[in-house]
Amino acid sequence: QVQLVESGGGLVQPGGSLRLSCAASRRAFSLNTMAWYRQAPGKQREWVGTRISAGTTTYEEFVRGRFTISLDNAKNTVYLQMNTMKPEDTAVYYCVFPRYNEWGQGTQVTVSS
C-alpha cells in the first residue's frame, strides 16, 4: 500500500554528520510505527531506532544521544539525523514499517577518514 525510499547516504569523516531521508508514497508516519535498521557487510541486521505514530522515539544504546529521528509530515518524510559519526556506523541503512514488513531499498553510509 505504501512505498518507502531512503536517500541521503554517502561518505562522511568520523565526527561528521549525515541526514538520511525516508520518504513515503503517501501519508503514513502519523499513522504507523516506523523503524530504522542498518546492516554492515557480513553482519546481522541491527535495529537503530523506532518512532511510533504519536512521536515517541527510542534508540539503540550505541547511537543514543547521537542519532535523532524526526518527521516532516507535510512531506511524508522521516529523517535520521546522525551526528558525531563513528566508523562503526558504516552500513546500509533501511527504513521500515514493521507491522507491514514494508522496507525501503536502503542507502549506503560510510564513515571513514
ChimeraX commands (.cxc) that place a marker at each C-alpha (Angstrom):
marker #1 position 0.00,0.00,0.00 radius 0.5
marker #1 position 2.87,2.39,0.75 radius 0.5
marker #1 position 6.38,2.51,-0.68 radius 0.5
marker #1 position 9.46,3.78,1.14 radius 0.5
marker #1 position 12.56,5.32,-0.42 radius 0.5
marker #1 position 15.71,6.07,1.56 radius 0.5
marker #1 position 18.21,8.68,0.47 radius 0.5
marker #1 position 21.00,10.84,1.85 radius 0.5
marker #1 position 23.71,8.28,2.36 radius 0.5
marker #1 position 27.30,8.87,1.44 radius 0.5
marker #1 position 30.83,9.19,2.73 radius 0.5
marker #1 position 31.49,11.14,5.90 radius 0.5
marker #1 position 34.50,11.52,8.16 radius 0.5
marker #1 position 34.47,10.33,11.76 radius 0.5
marker #1 position 32.87,13.00,13.89 radius 0.5
marker #1 position 30.84,14.29,10.97 radius 0.5
marker #1 position 27.12,14.29,10.31 radius 0.5
marker #1 position 24.63,12.97,7.78 radius 0.5
marker #1 position 20.89,13.22,7.49 radius 0.5
marker #1 position 19.06,10.32,5.93 radius 0.5
marker #1 position 15.57,10.62,4.49 radius 0.5
marker #1 position 12.81,8.05,4.35 radius 0.5
marker #1 position 10.07,9.22,2.02 radius 0.5
marker #1 position 6.71,7.51,1.91 radius 0.5
marker #1 position 4.41,7.47,-1.10 radius 0.5
marker #1 position 1.53,8.76,0.98 radius 0.5
marker #1 position 0.76,9.97,4.48 radius 0.5
marker #1 position 1.85,7.16,6.74 radius 0.5
marker #1 position 4.16,8.18,9.54 radius 0.5
marker #1 position 1.45,9.86,11.58 radius 0.5
marker #1 position -0.46,6.59,11.47 radius 0.5
marker #1 position 2.18,3.90,11.79 radius 0.5
marker #1 position 5.21,2.95,13.75 radius 0.5
marker #1 position 8.40,3.07,11.71 radius 0.5
marker #1 position 11.93,1.98,12.42 radius 0.5
marker #1 position 15.46,2.42,11.14 radius 0.5
marker #1 position 17.73,-0.58,10.74 radius 0.5
marker #1 position 21.24,-0.97,9.43 radius 0.5
marker #1 position 23.35,-3.82,8.13 radius 0.5
marker #1 position 27.10,-3.93,7.71 radius 0.5
marker #1 position 28.73,-6.44,5.35 radius 0.5
marker #1 position 29.00,-9.85,6.93 radius 0.5
marker #1 position 26.96,-8.82,9.94 radius 0.5
marker #1 position 23.41,-9.28,11.04 radius 0.5
marker #1 position 20.90,-6.54,10.52 radius 0.5
marker #1 position 20.56,-4.46,13.66 radius 0.5
marker #1 position 17.92,-2.12,14.97 radius 0.5
marker #1 position 18.84,1.56,15.13 radius 0.5
marker #1 position 15.74,3.34,16.36 radius 0.5
marker #1 position 11.96,3.50,16.31 radius 0.5
marker #1 position 9.38,6.24,16.00 radius 0.5
marker #1 position 5.82,5.44,16.95 radius 0.5
marker #1 position 2.92,7.32,15.40 radius 0.5
marker #1 position 2.48,9.52,18.45 radius 0.5
marker #1 position 6.04,10.75,18.02 radius 0.5
marker #1 position 7.92,8.99,20.78 radius 0.5
marker #1 position 11.33,7.73,19.72 radius 0.5
marker #1 position 13.66,5.10,21.10 radius 0.5
marker #1 position 17.21,4.24,20.08 radius 0.5
marker #1 position 19.76,1.50,20.26 radius 0.5
marker #1 position 22.25,2.20,23.02 radius 0.5
marker #1 position 25.23,2.74,20.73 radius 0.5
marker #1 position 23.53,5.56,18.78 radius 0.5
marker #1 position 21.53,7.09,21.61 radius 0.5
marker #1 position 22.44,10.75,22.04 radius 0.5
marker #1 position 23.97,10.93,18.56 radius 0.5
marker #1 position 21.06,9.96,16.28 radius 0.5
marker #1 position 17.64,11.59,16.13 radius 0.5
marker #1 position 14.50,10.55,14.25 radius 0.5
marker #1 position 12.16,13.34,13.20 radius 0.5
marker #1 position 9.11,13.79,10.97 radius 0.5
marker #1 position 8.15,16.31,8.33 radius 0.5
marker #1 position 4.56,15.25,7.96 radius 0.5
marker #1 position 3.86,17.67,5.10 radius 0.5
marker #1 position 6.50,15.89,3.04 radius 0.5
marker #1 position 5.63,12.37,4.21 radius 0.5
marker #1 position 9.27,12.06,5.17 radius 0.5
marker #1 position 11.06,10.82,8.25 radius 0.5
marker #1 position 14.67,11.80,8.84 radius 0.5
marker #1 position 17.51,10.15,10.66 radius 0.5
marker #1 position 19.94,12.82,11.76 radius 0.5
marker #1 position 23.28,11.21,12.53 radius 0.5
marker #1 position 25.86,13.25,14.41 radius 0.5
marker #1 position 29.29,12.50,15.82 radius 0.5
marker #1 position 29.51,9.58,13.47 radius 0.5
marker #1 position 31.85,6.69,14.06 radius 0.5
marker #1 position 33.36,4.11,11.69 radius 0.5
marker #1 position 31.16,1.54,13.38 radius 0.5
marker #1 position 28.15,3.36,11.92 radius 0.5
marker #1 position 29.16,2.23,8.43 radius 0.5
marker #1 position 26.30,0.19,7.00 radius 0.5
marker #1 position 23.38,0.17,4.63 radius 0.5
marker #1 position 20.52,1.93,6.38 radius 0.5
marker #1 position 16.90,0.93,5.88 radius 0.5
marker #1 position 13.58,2.33,6.99 radius 0.5
marker #1 position 10.66,0.01,7.55 radius 0.5
marker #1 position 7.07,-0.24,8.65 radius 0.5
marker #1 position 7.46,-3.31,10.84 radius 0.5
marker #1 position 3.76,-4.01,11.03 radius 0.5
marker #1 position 3.59,-4.49,7.27 radius 0.5
marker #1 position 7.15,-5.67,6.66 radius 0.5
marker #1 position 7.50,-2.80,4.20 radius 0.5
marker #1 position 11.13,-1.87,3.58 radius 0.5
marker #1 position 12.88,0.75,1.56 radius 0.5
marker #1 position 15.75,-0.10,-0.76 radius 0.5
marker #1 position 18.43,1.12,1.62 radius 0.5
marker #1 position 21.09,3.80,1.43 radius 0.5
marker #1 position 24.81,3.29,1.97 radius 0.5
marker #1 position 26.57,5.18,4.75 radius 0.5
marker #1 position 30.34,5.03,5.01 radius 0.5
marker #1 position 32.25,6.64,7.87 radius 0.5
marker #1 position 35.94,6.78,7.10 radius 0.5
marker #1 position 38.95,9.06,7.14 radius 0.5
marker link #1:1,2 radius 0.2
marker link #1:2,3 radius 0.2
marker link #1:3,4 radius 0.2
marker link #1:4,5 radius 0.2
marker link #1:5,6 radius 0.2
marker link #1:6,7 radius 0.2
marker link #1:7,8 radius 0.2
marker link #1:8,9 radius 0.2
marker link #1:9,10 radius 0.2
marker link #1:10,11 radius 0.2
marker link #1:11,12 radius 0.2
marker link #1:12,13 radius 0.2
marker link #1:13,14 radius 0.2
marker link #1:14,15 radius 0.2
marker link #1:15,16 radius 0.2
marker link #1:16,17 radius 0.2
marker link #1:17,18 radius 0.2
marker link #1:18,19 radius 0.2
marker link #1:19,20 radius 0.2
marker link #1:20,21 radius 0.2
marker link #1:21,22 radius 0.2
marker link #1:22,23 radius 0.2
marker link #1:23,24 radius 0.2
marker link #1:24,25 radius 0.2
marker link #1:25,26 radius 0.2
marker link #1:26,27 radius 0.2
marker link #1:27,28 radius 0.2
marker link #1:28,29 radius 0.2
marker link #1:29,30 radius 0.2
marker link #1:30,31 radius 0.2
marker link #1:31,32 radius 0.2
marker link #1:32,33 radius 0.2
marker link #1:33,34 radius 0.2
marker link #1:34,35 radius 0.2
marker link #1:35,36 radius 0.2
marker link #1:36,37 radius 0.2
marker link #1:37,38 radius 0.2
marker link #1:38,39 radius 0.2
marker link #1:39,40 radius 0.2
marker link #1:40,41 radius 0.2
marker link #1:41,42 radius 0.2
marker link #1:42,43 radius 0.2
marker link #1:43,44 radius 0.2
marker link #1:44,45 radius 0.2
marker link #1:45,46 radius 0.2
marker link #1:46,47 radius 0.2
marker link #1:47,48 radius 0.2
marker link #1:48,49 radius 0.2
marker link #1:49,50 radius 0.2
marker link #1:50,51 radius 0.2
marker link #1:51,52 radius 0.2
marker link #1:52,53 radius 0.2
marker link #1:53,54 radius 0.2
marker link #1:54,55 radius 0.2
marker link #1:55,56 radius 0.2
marker link #1:56,57 radius 0.2
marker link #1:57,58 radius 0.2
marker link #1:58,59 radius 0.2
marker link #1:59,60 radius 0.2
marker link #1:60,61 radius 0.2
marker link #1:61,62 radius 0.2
marker link #1:62,63 radius 0.2
marker link #1:63,64 radius 0.2
marker link #1:64,65 radius 0.2
marker link #1:65,66 radius 0.2
marker link #1:66,67 radius 0.2
marker link #1:67,68 radius 0.2
marker link #1:68,69 radius 0.2
marker link #1:69,70 radius 0.2
marker link #1:70,71 radius 0.2
marker link #1:71,72 radius 0.2
marker link #1:72,73 radius 0.2
marker link #1:73,74 radius 0.2
marker link #1:74,75 radius 0.2
marker link #1:75,76 radius 0.2
marker link #1:76,77 radius 0.2
marker link #1:77,78 radius 0.2
marker link #1:78,79 radius 0.2
marker link #1:79,80 radius 0.2
marker link #1:80,81 radius 0.2
marker link #1:81,82 radius 0.2
marker link #1:82,83 radius 0.2
marker link #1:83,84 radius 0.2
marker link #1:84,85 radius 0.2
marker link #1:85,86 radius 0.2
marker link #1:86,87 radius 0.2
marker link #1:87,88 radius 0.2
marker link #1:88,89 radius 0.2
marker link #1:89,90 radius 0.2
marker link #1:90,91 radius 0.2
marker link #1:91,92 radius 0.2
marker link #1:92,93 radius 0.2
marker link #1:93,94 radius 0.2
marker link #1:94,95 radius 0.2
marker link #1:95,96 radius 0.2
marker link #1:96,97 radius 0.2
marker link #1:97,98 radius 0.2
marker link #1:98,99 radius 0.2
marker link #1:99,100 radius 0.2
marker link #1:100,101 radius 0.2
marker link #1:101,102 radius 0.2
marker link #1:102,103 radius 0.2
marker link #1:103,104 radius 0.2
marker link #1:104,105 radius 0.2
marker link #1:105,106 radius 0.2
marker link #1:106,107 radius 0.2
marker link #1:107,108 radius 0.2
marker link #1:108,109 radius 0.2
marker link #1:109,110 radius 0.2
marker link #1:110,111 radius 0.2
marker link #1:111,112 radius 0.2
marker link #1:112,113 radius 0.2
view
